[in-house]
């Protein structure tokens, strides 16, 4: 009967529009890729059950709109984030330059308790495009930036081919889990369905 | 534990903007809010045992501004599930609403599923929050269910309130509990008795015609009074449903995590194809306040079923749009405060209420256990008394039989 609550890990994906945030999420959760580009409106999310060290987790992955003008759903989705994924397109320099803005934006909106050590993961997406010939951001450059921000894990991915996506999300889940404190404070204080054993509070005042 | 409760500012604003409707339909009294463009298929919020239509005020305010129509109802005094389905259907007919999206929390979620099961053509989608599939565990927890309709009000309130986990809460959750407790206080004995009867009326949800992709489950992942295994049961029943879990929020996430809940409601409505009409919002809000200004002097209770008012957003929601009473308006006795601006006076008014509640809370902590046994015991005694003559009779028969056989020997 002792059904344990499944831990919920919340992951936010940020990055410029068109870098492939939705595609990465879809590739990871549904193993599907569509060439058709459809701008995300506001935000949306997908969930996936993941197993890690004999425990099941629910990964709630939030995909957000890159375009400012679509960010109409408010900032509710930032709350309680366990890991933030910053995505850029290796073929677009601007999307890499903006990583810093996205990171800062996240730290402002989510205001995590320990911003210095909050887990980020950086993904350089679309490495498949043009056989890598149109690439403008080198792996070295990206890694240097990640190192300067407190050794952020870095992955090069292709949402289209599914390359490295699984590995990247494994790392994301692992880091999210590290962030989540062992929540012993919030032990389920449920009502006793059996009715009988209602705990007698031994407070002095009974009147 | 719980301090003096004063209505939150946004609730006072809500009460000044959104008219409360009270209409009798058939033999049932319906109390509800209906706000937002009438052309949009409504999201109907169904509260749990400890809730009223008011507990969803944050959803009504936030979603109606975005162009959605939100209806929030008090569960009327019905005494079984069959009656609920019929009453709710009549209500929908009366307010001229055909296709609905239901957002139900705890008991409300159960009632939403029941309605979806029995009236599949009307329910377009479901959002279920901390809900369950069957009432068995509740009825076994409430052996005194048969006498619920004779139980005095304070005991019912006490029972409902013990369902809310207390203890150290994070401030938003603590506020949400305070708000719900203040709403429970406005409920009458019959209201509470009927809801408790509904939670124990033996029933379970059969298969729904609705596809899982039109269902969103919005459980809170920290704790709530619905046991985890019942919530698991529900999520197993709808494997394809969308899981919009909230990390925290307690029993009343619609109050404590309203921005997240509203976001999920919006995402759900978008997914199931409800188009908001923000362009019609201006008219509505004007209409709302205009309606209230025209009839703010006193609460009028028309006793007739409203004519089908399907006019556009401009048509005022007449029958008995009662507004302007700042908080907990219809518990007319203790709560009718005249002026919401006299907040000092309000604190003085409300505090005895809460002190009393606190006292009863502490005092009946033990009392409740005793009382439940006190009610169960007489029942047993009567039962045994009835059995006694039977027992004597069998004794007599055996004795006669023994005596006869001995005679024979």
Interface residues (C-beta under 8 A of the other chain):
Chain A: X1 X3 X4 X5 X6 X7 X8 X10 X41 X42 X43 X44 X45 X47 X58 X60 X73 X74 X75 X76 X77 X79 X80 X183 X186 X187 X188 X189 X190 X191 X192 X193 X194 X195 X196 X198 X200 X201 X203 X205 X206 X207
Chain B: X137 X138 X140 X141 X142 X143 X162 X163 X165 X166 X167 X221 X222 X223 X224 X225 X226 X227 X228 X229 X232 X242 X243 X244 X245 X247 X248 X257 X259 X260 X262 X263 X266 X267 X270 X359 X362 X363 X365 X366 X368 X369 X372
